[in-house]
Amino acid sequence: MTTSPGVRPRPLVLAPLLVLSLLLSALVILPGTAHAAAEPITDPIPERPATSGIGLTVEEYASFPKTEPPPGPVTDPRLVRQARINYLSELPDGSGRMAVPDLNGKLYLVEDGGSPQVYLDIAATFGPAFFASRGLGQGFGFVTFDPGFRRNGRFYTVHTELASATTAVPDFRQQAATNYHGIITEWTADDPSADTFQGTRREILRIGFAGTIHGIQQIDFNPNARPHTPDYGLLHVAVGDGGQGVRNTEPQDLSLPHGKILRIDPRGTNSANGKYGIPARNPFTRTPGALGEIYAYGMRDPHRFSWDTGGSRRMYLGHIGQHAVESVYEVRAGDNLGWSEREGAFVFDKTAADPCDQMLPLPEDDEKYGYTYPVAAYDHDPPADWNCTSDVGRAIVGGFVYRGHDLPELRGKYVFGDIVDGRLLFADALDMRRGEKELAQLYDLMLYDASGKRVTMRDLAGDTRVDLRFGQDADGELYLLSKANGKIWKVTGTRMFASCDTGGSSLRHVMAGRNWAPVTPSKWRFPGHEAVLAKPGAQRPGPRRPFEYAVLTAGPAALGSVRIDAEVRIDTPVEITNRDVIIVFDYESDTKFAYAHLSTDNTIYPHNGIFVVNDADRLRIEDQWNGRTGAPPAITDSDWHKVRVVRCASSGEIAVYVDGSKRPLMTAVDSTLASGRVGFGSFDNIGRLRDLKVSYR
């Protein structure tokens, strides 16, 4: 056996490790063999996050000075950020001070949203070995405080160093050449209440990595553990696979820490280096050849984890996938998340000649392999012309199960998001159940700034790449961070989308024919309680728009903020997939109006969405259309369906609800047309409307 200079070999464990590796290899070969003829999966998770109708209101909490990655210069534009702030947490001392690490090297303290103050300069302390100018996670990655910090002054940091710039020897290293080190350091402050650090430090763990990504991502203590309970004071360490590619087997190798979550006792001494302890309750302490430090394994990039501080008190991990699936796992001791034999709940075929063919269905006998699968997930939904060897720009950032008081609508919900585009998502913790074939339903969250304007994280960050992170204070309240402009926003409340007051006046009992103006009267019947489009419409000259509709002429011509409640039915046979009806609103003329399209088909541009006709071809405006599909089909049968359309004049918010759901099926924000009449119709199908009530202000 040969080793790199300065790296000690792993003694006395090679024989049992070889046996263990062979056993593991046998386990992971079988699924691939069983599915050699399986068809590759191109859309792993067809279900998209549903619209929640819930918006978070945020206000700016802090803004950080511009920093540069040392030693520089950098060639990756993703590292050129205002400030590479990576997390926010409250010191466990009752002071209200917030700690914020910047990957470029400084640890800040912020109090009551004031100006950030440098507490500790990590880059200066460890320079010139400190390294942050390559790799998205390189630099000063994380900080966490001992639960007894107020008494003992101890806290822990993770930073990276260039291997060639230090003589230090890693405690563990990857099989490939070591180029970078990830280091966990324990600090002890002389005065825990001071606003700048003075004290001592000691290194407790150093891990060697071959690549610039997927290093030590997070370290943290279980907030649910109390003194004298087994998990109290134990440090959980999320270690990535070092970015060694899809054929890297190290996440399944129990003799290495890479691709694992470790659990160590920073005050113990029974580790190989004598600088920390290995808890006796760890799951592999009695497994020959395995590291006793390992808590769970089989991970690519275990980016962020947290514990539910109420309810189940379970541990959840946001795990960044390869090029297909972003996952949330409930992690327990001994779990194997499967990478790189599995990505999410799918076989990952590392031998596939075409990278587009790497995702395969699970084998029928999959239970015997013992993998743990996600409780929630979303896929990348790449465009149709996407090159599957490239990154489409999706990466999960884990968050928290909300247990605070300011956002009652989110209590018990796991709130998380996407690092790149800044989407905010949640799932009900009660729906995130291990062992279930069905993933928890995901929901989108909206954002509103302090003025009440609907915005996105890209708007707030001023950049298409948000670099989103989450933070949490001691009360469980949420914060949003962006590296793009180095700002933090506090989530101060929630509001429901399209919640304007429409209760001033109403129109009812208006189904008589005298109250309607059809485009082609001969195609319509008004038997007294319904508006029936009995014959399909035909395309007319002018802009592309619905072919046939009838406008309600009762009431004022300008309805302003309006709520339309009705029941609709499509009479065209269900065998025809492009069947539809429409609800018209903001009607000013035959070439100036808006409409909600209710259809069986959500895969083509003109169907199942919200549209505006403004003296030009109809324009799709709702949030759900992603270029390939829209919201789930609104009507797929021949039954009556309740429909509600809400249009808020002042904000331009539009929401469409179906079958009494409290969550909108479609949402849009558009102020092209300020107000107008309402109506009902279709393109070239037949259908009917009844029980119409129009409320307006």
N, C-alpha and C positions, 0 to 999 in steps of 0.2 A: 504494500500500500504506500502511495506517495502522498505527500501533503504540500500545500503551499507554504513558503517560508513563513515562519512565525506562527503557524497554526498547528495546534497539537492534535494528534489523531484521537479518534474516539476509541478508547481501549475496551477490550473484553466483551463488547456487545455485538461484534460483527457476526458471530455464528448464529446466535438467536435472532439477530436482525435479519440475516439472510433467510432463515426459515420463515420469519414473519412476512418479509417482503414477497416471498414466493407464494405464501398463502393469500396475501392481499391481491397479488397479480392474478392468481387463479380465480378469485372472486370477480374481478373486474373484467376479465376476458369473456366470461360467459355471456353477459348481456349483449356485448357487441356481436358475438358469434350467433346468438339467437336471432339477431335482427339484421343479419347480413342482407336479407332480401326486403327489409322494410322500406317503405317509401319515406324519404326525408320530409320533415315538417317545415314548411315555409312560414307558417303563421302560428307560432306556439300558443299564443294566448289571444284568440280572436276577440274576446270580450274586452272592450275598452272601459276605462273609468267612467262611471256615470256622473251626470251633473247633480251636484248636491243642492244648488241654490243658496249655499251658505258662503258668505264673504267675510274675510278677516279684515278688520280695520287696524291700520298700523300707523305709528308715528315714529319719526326718527329719534333714536335713543343716543347714538354716539357716532362720531366720524373720526377716522384714524389717519394719521399722517402718511404720506407716501414713503414707501420703502423699496429697496432694491435687493434682489437675491445675491448674497455673497457666495463665492468670490467674484462671480460675474466674469465677462458679460454673458448674457443669455441669448440663445438663438430661437427658443420656443416662445412664440407670442403669448401662449397661455400662462406663462410665468410673469409676463409684464402686466401686473395688476397695480391698482392703487396701494393696497395693503393686503397681504395674503392672510387675512384673519381667518381662523380655522375653527373656532369654537367660542362659546361663552358659558361660564358657570359661575355660581355665587360661592364665595369662600364660606366654609362651614363654621363661621365664628360669630354670626349674628351681626356683623358690621354692615351688611348690605353691599360690600364691595364685590364687583364682578371681575373675573379674570378672563383675559382674552389673549391667546397666543397668536403671534404673527409668524408664519413659516420663515420669513426672512430674518427672524432672530430675536425679536423682543417680546417680553411678557409684559402686558399692560394691565393696570387696574383702572376700573371705571366705577364711579359712584354717583348714583342719582342722575345718570345721563350727562355727567360733566365731561370735561376734557380728559382723554386718556393720559395716564401717567405711567412712565416706564418703571416697572417694579424690578425687573431683572433683564439684563442683556445677555441672552444665551449665546448669540453669535460671538460677541466679544470675549465671553468666558472661555469658549472652546476653540476660538480661532488660533491658527489658520486652518485647522483640520475641519472646522464646521463647514458644511456644504449645503447649498440650496439652489444652485444655478442650473440643475438638470433634474427632470422628474417632478411631476405635479405634487408629490407628497414629501419631497426632500426638504430638509431644513428643521425648524423647530415645530414639530407636528402636534404636540398635545401637552396639556398639563392637567393634573388632577390633585386634589388636596386630601390628605389623610382625614378621616372623619373626626379625629381628635386634634385637628390643626390648632384650634384655639389654645390647647394646652401644650402640645408638643412641637408646634411650628413646622411639621413635616409636610412636604409636598413632593410630587414626582413629575418629571418631564421626559419627553422623548425628543431626541434630535438625531441628525445624521451627520456622519463624517466621511470624508474621502479616505479610502483605505490607504492610498499611497502617501497620504499626508500625516499618517500617524504610525507609531510603533506598537500601538495597542493590539492585542490578539483577541479575536472574537471568541466568545464562549461556545458559539455554534456558528456553522457556516453552511452555505449551499454547496452542492457538489461541483458546480461550475466555479470559475475563478471569482474570488471575492473582490468587489470593486468599491463597495460602500458598507458602512457600519450603521446600524440602528442602535442607539444607546438609551437605556433607561437610567436616570439619575435620581437619587434621593437628596433632597435639600432640607436643611433644618435651619429655620430662621431663629436668630437670637431673640427677636421681639416679634411675635406673630402679628401684633397690631400695627407694626410699622408699615409705611407706604412705599418703602424701598427696601430691598433685601440686603441684609447683613447676616452672615452665618456660615455654615459649612455645607459641604456636599460630599457624596460618595457615589461611585458607580455601582449599580447592582446587577446589570445584565447588558451584554453587548452581543448583537447578532449580526453576522456577515451576510450580505446580499450581493448577488451577481448583477442585478439590474437596478435601474433608477426608479422603478415604480413598485407599488404593492409592498411597502415595507411595514414597519410597525405603525399601525394606523391610530389606535386608541388604547389608552390605559385608563382604568377606572375602578372604583369601589362600588360594591352593591349598596345602594342607599337604603335598602330594606333590612340590612343586617344590623343588629344591635349588639352592644357589648356582651361577650360571653356566649354569642351564638356562633355556629361553625363558620359562617362566611364573613364574619366581622374582621376588618383590617386586611382582607385578602385582595390582592391586586389582579384584575383581569386584564390580559394583554392580547390585543388582536394583531396577529402577525400575518401579513400577506405572503403570496407565493413568490415574491421577488420579480414578478413580470417575466417568468421564464417560459411562457408560451403554453400552448394547449397540450403538448406532449410531455410536460413536466409532471412527473409522478410524485414529487416531494410532498404535496398536500396529503397524500395517502400514506406517507412514510412516517410511522410513529417514532422513529429515532431522531427526527428533526423537528424544530419548532415552526417551520415555514408552512403557511397555509393552515394555521391553527389559531384557536383561542387558548391561551395559557392562563393558569391561575396559580399565583405564587404568594408567599408570605414575605413581604419585604423586610420583616424584622427577624426572620428565621435564618438558619445557617446550614441546613442539611442539603443544600444544592451542591453540584459538582464544584462550583467556584467558591462556595462558602459564604456568599454575599446575600443570599435570600433563602427562604425555606420552601419546601415542597409539601403542601398540605396532604396529610394522610388520607383524606377523603377524596382526593382527586381520582378519576376513574381508571387511570392506567398505571398506578403506582406498583401494582403487582403483575403487570404484563411484561414478560421478558423482552428485553430489547427496546422497550418504549420509554419515552421521556415521561417521568412522573409529573412534570409541569403541565402536560396537555390536559385541557378541560374538554375541548371539542375539536374536530378536525375536518379535513376535506373542503378547504376554502380557497377561493381565488383571491378575492380582495375584501376581507371583512372590514368594511370601512367605518361604520358607526353602530354601536350597540347601546342599549339602555334597558332599564328595568321599569316595569309598571309598578308605581309606588302605591297603588291601590288595587282592588279587584284581585286578579290572579297573582300579582307580584312576580310575573314571569319576565324572563330576559328575551329581548327581541334584537335581532341583528339585521341591518340593511346591508345586503351583500351585492357588490357590483359584479355583473355578469360579463361574459365574453363579447359577443356581438348579437345577442338575442334576448336574454331574459334578465330583468332586474328583480331581486327577490327580497322578501322579508321572512326571516326564520324565527321561530321560537326555539331557543337554544337551551338544551339541557346537558348535563354532564355525560360525556361519552358519545355524543352525537357525531355522526359522519355525514356531512352535507354533500359528499359525493364528488366534488371537483377533483380531477378532471374527467372522471367517468360519467358524471352527471352535470348538466347545467339546468338549474331549476328541477322540475319534475320530468326531465327528458334524458334519454341516453345521449351522451356526447361522444360521437364517433370520431376519435382522434386520427383514425386511419383513412378517413374519407379523402379521396383525391381532390374533390371539389369542396372548398370551404362552405359552399352553399348547401351541402348535403350532410352537415355534421349533426343536425338535430334529428333524433329518431324517437319513436314511441318507446315507452317502457316495456320490458318483456312481461309475459303473463305471470312468471314466477318471481317477479321483482322483490316481493316481500322478503325472500330469503337472503337478500344482499344487505339488508339492514340500513339502508340510507334514510336520512331525514330530509323531507321535502318542504318547500315553502308553505307558509300559511297565507301569504298574499304575494302577488307578483304582477308585473306588467311587462309587455315585450316592447321592442323598439319601433314597431310599425314603420318600417322603412318605406320610402317611395318605391313605386313599381320598377323604376330603372336603377335601383340601388345596386352598387357593387358590394357584394357581401363580404369581400375581403377588407373593406374599409369601415371606419367607425361612423355610424349614423348620428352620433352625438346624444347618447342617453347614458346616464349613470345615476343610480339611486343614492340618495343621502338619507340615512336613517334619522328618525326623530324620536318622539316620545309619546307614550300613552298619556293623554292630557288628564290631569287630576287637579287642576287649579280651580279658581272660582270666577274668573272674569269672562269665561267662554262656556257657559252652561250647555250650549248646543253641541260642544265637542267633548264633553266629559265622557271618559271611557273610550275615546277614539284614539287610535294610533295615527299621529300626524307626521308626515314625512314628505319627501319631494324628490325632484330631479336636479342634480347638481348643475347640469349644463343649461337647460332652458328655464329652470326656476319654477316649473310646475309644482303646485302644492296639492297634496293628496291626503286622504285619510281612509282608514278602515275601522270598523267597530271591533274592538278587542274581543268581544264575545263571538264574533264571526271568524276570528283567526284561530282555528282549531287544528292541532296536529293530527295527522293520520286521515284527514278528510280528503276525498278526491276533489271536492270543489274548493277553489280558493275563495278567500273572503272578497266580497264585493268592494271595489275601490271607488272612491268618489273624488271629484275635482273640488278644490276650494278656490274661490275668487279672492281678490284683494281690493281694498279701498284705502286711499290715502287719508290724511287727516282732514282734508277738505270735503270728503265724501265722494270723490271722483273714483270711478273704477279704474284700476291700473293692473299691470302685471309686474312680476319681479324684474323682467327685462326693462320695463319703464323705470322702476325704482333704481336699478343698478346702472342704467344708462348704457347697457351693453347687451349684445345678443348672447354672450356667454356670461351667465350670472355668477357661477361658482357659489352656489347656494349652500349654506350651512344653517343648522338650528342650534339654539341655545335655550337654557331654562334656568330660572332663578329658584331660590329656596321655596317659594310659594307654588312652584309648578307652572308659572306663567311662561309663555313662549316668546322667543326672539328669533328674528331672521337676519342672517348675515350674508354679505356679498363681498367677495374679494375684488370684484370689478371696480367698485368705487370706495371700498374700505368703509362701508357704513353698516350700522346695525339698526334694525327697527324693532320696536316692541309691539307685540300684538295686544291691542287694548280692548278689543271687543269683537262682536260679530254683527252682521246684518244680513237680512234675507234679500236676495236679488228680486228686483221688481216689486218692492214692498210699498209702493206709493199708494196714497189714498184715492180710491175710485168710488167712494160711497156717497157722493153728492146727490146724484139723480140716477134714475133707471128707466129702461124701456122694457116692457113685458107685454105679452098678449099681442104680438105684432105679426103673427103668421098669416094674416089675411093677405091676399094678392095685391090689394090696393097699397100695401106698405112696401112693395118691392119693385125694383126696376131691373129686369133681366136684360142681358145683352141681346138675347134672341127669345122673346116671349113665347114663341110657339114650342120651345123645348121644355117649358116649365109647367108644373101644376102646383096649385096652392089649395089643397082640400080643406084648409081651415086650421089645422094643427101642425102642418109640415110645409117645408119648402122642398119640392121634389124636382130635381133635375132629371127629367125622364128620357131625354135624348142626348147623346154625346155632342159636345161642341166641335167646331172645326176651326182650324187656324185662320186668323184674320190678318189683314195687312197691318203694318206698323211693327213696333218692337215686339220681341218674343215675350209672351206673357200668357197667363191662363186663357184658354179659348172661350170658356163660357162661365158666367157668374151672374148673380143677382145682388144688387145693392139695396140695403135697407134704407128707405127714404124717410121713415118716421124719426122724429127727434131732430136735434140740431145737426147742421152740416159739419161742424167742427167739434168733435167729442173730447179732444184733449186726452188726459189720462183716462184709460178705458179698460174695463174687464169684460170679456165676452165669455159667457157660459152657455153651452149648448150640448146636445147629443147629435152625433153624426153617424151615418152609415154609408158604406160604399156598396152600391148595388151591382157593379160590374162583377162578373164571376171571379172567384178566388184563383182560378187557374191562370188568370192574366196577372202577371207579376208587377206590371207598371201601373196598376190601378191607383187612383188618388181622389181626394177631395181637398178643397182649400177653404180656409177662413180668411176673409179679406178684412183689412183694417187700414186706417189712415187713407181712405179713398178720397181723392180729389177729382180725378178724371180717369178716363179709360186708359190713359198712359202714365198716370201718376198714382200709385197705390202700393201697399205692402200686403203680404199674405204669408200665412203658415201653410205649408204643403204637408199633408198627412198621407203617407204612402206605405205600400208594402215593401218597396225597394229603397234601400238606403245606400246603394253602391254607385249611383250615377248623379251627376251634378244637379239636374233639375228636380230631384225628388227628395222628399222627407227633410225639409229644411225651412228656413225663414228667408224670404226674398223681398227685394224692393224693385219696383218698376218706376223709373224716373225719366220718362221720355227716351228710354233706351232699353235694350234687352234686360230681362230680369237678372238681378245681381244677388248672389247668395251671400248672406251676412251673418249667419249664426256661428257660434263658437264651436260647434261639434264637428263641422266638416273639416277633415284633415287632408283633403286632396284625393282620397280614395273612398272613404266611407263617412257617413254622418251618424246621427243619433240612431239608436235601435229603431226598426220599423214601427211606425205609429199604429197602423191598422193592417192586420194580416188575415182577417176573416170577414164574414158577412153580418156580424153582430153590430148592435148600437154601441157607441163609445162616447163617454163623457169627454168633452174638450173644454179647456179654459185657456184663453189668451189674455195676457196682461200686457198693457203698453203704457209706460210711464213717460209723459210728455217732457218733464223737466230733465230727466237723466238720459232719455233715449233707451232705457232698458225694456226688453221684450222677453217674455217668458211664455212657453207653451207647455201645458200640463195635459196629461191623458189619463183617463180612468180614475180620477180622484187622487192621483199620486200627490204627495206633498213636495216631491222633488220634480223640478221641471225636466221635461224631455229635451227641450231645446231652449237656448238662451242667445240673445244678441244685444248689442248696444249700437243704436243707429239713430241719428237725428235728421236724416234726409228729409222726412216728411213730419211735420209737427203734429198734425191731427187730421181727422177726416171721418167718413162714415165707415160702416162695417158691412160685410156681405158673406156670401157662400157660393161655391162653385166647384169647377174642376177644369182640367185640361181637356181630355177627350174621353172621360168616363161618365158614369151616371151614379147618383147618390142622393141623399136627402138629409135634412136638418130639422130638428124639433127642440122644443123646450128652450127656446132662445131667451136669454136675459142679458141685457147690456147695461152695465153700471158705468157711470162716467162722472168726471168732475172737470 
